[in-house]
Amino acid sequence: MTVRHQAETGSEGDPLEVWIDQDLCTGDGICAQYAPEVFELDIDGLAYVKSGDDELLQAPGATTPVPLPLLRDVVDSAKECPGDCIHVRRVSDGVEVYGPEAA
């Protein structure tokens, strides 16, 4: 299944994006269980985000849009992540709305 770049909007109507801090990733794989369309474990045992074309984005700090139908799964991934390494933020101002640095 290919996920297109339709992004979820935050409370102010801004698109959201997600990224993973691999330095904190425990390789538990919970994120890939919740949202396999967005997250994937690589051969190094760490989780990464995927593009809308299912390409693994391995550059440090790489982001991908949060697809509207998968918002709950992405948020649950951030909440359940044992490494607290999943960050969901507004594209417009970079403010984290879900994850370890969310206000």
C-alpha positions in Angstrom: 0.0 0.0 0.0 1.4 3.4 -1.0 0.7 6.3 1.2 0.4 9.6 -0.6 1.6 12.9 0.8 -1.8 14.0 2.1 -0.8 15.4 5.5 -2.9 15.6 8.6 -3.6 19.0 9.9 -3.0 20.2 13.5 -5.4 22.2 15.6 -4.5 25.3 13.7 -4.9 23.6 10.3 -1.2 23.1 9.7 0.2 20.0 8.1 2.1 17.6 10.4 5.3 15.7 9.8 7.1 13.0 11.8 10.7 12.1 12.3 12.7 9.6 14.4 15.8 10.4 16.4 17.9 7.2 15.7 20.3 8.1 18.5 17.5 7.3 21.0 15.8 4.5 19.0 15.8 1.2 20.9 14.8 -0.9 17.9 11.7 -2.2 19.7 9.6 -1.9 16.5 6.4 -0.7 18.2 6.2 2.2 15.6 6.3 -0.3 12.7 3.6 -2.4 14.3 1.3 0.7 14.7 2.0 2.4 11.4 3.9 0.2 9.0 3.0 2.6 6.2 5.1 5.3 8.0 7.8 3.5 10.0 10.1 0.6 9.2 13.0 -1.1 10.9 16.2 -1.2 8.8 18.9 -3.9 8.8 20.8 -1.8 11.5 17.9 -2.6 13.8 16.7 1.0 14.1 13.4 2.6 13.0 13.1 5.1 10.2 10.3 7.0 8.5 9.3 6.3 5.0 8.3 8.6 2.1 4.9 8.5 0.6 6.5 6.3 -2.1 7.5 3.7 0.5 11.2 4.7 0.4 13.2 4.4 3.7 14.5 7.9 4.6 17.8 7.3 6.4 19.2 10.8 6.5 19.5 12.1 10.1 16.4 14.2 10.9 14.5 13.1 7.8 10.8 13.9 8.0 7.7 12.6 6.3 4.2 14.0 6.2 1.7 12.4 8.6 -1.1 11.0 6.4 -4.6 11.9 7.6 -5.8 8.3 8.0 -2.8 7.3 10.0 -2.6 10.2 12.5 -3.9 8.1 15.4 -1.4 5.3 14.7 1.5 7.7 14.4 0.5 9.5 17.7 0.1 6.1 19.4 3.6 5.1 18.2 5.0 8.3 19.7 3.2 7.7 23.0 4.2 4.0 23.3 7.8 4.3 22.0 10.2 3.1 24.8 13.0 5.3 23.4 10.9 8.5 23.3 12.4 9.1 19.9 9.4 9.8 17.7 8.6 13.5 17.1 5.5 14.8 15.4 5.5 18.5 14.6 3.7 21.2 12.7 5.4 21.9 9.4 4.8 25.6 9.5 6.7 26.4 12.7 8.4 23.2 13.7 6.6 23.0 17.0 6.3 19.5 18.4 2.7 18.5 19.1 3.3 14.8 20.0 6.5 13.2 21.3 9.0 13.8 24.1 9.3 17.6 23.4 5.6 18.3 23.1 4.3 21.0 25.4 
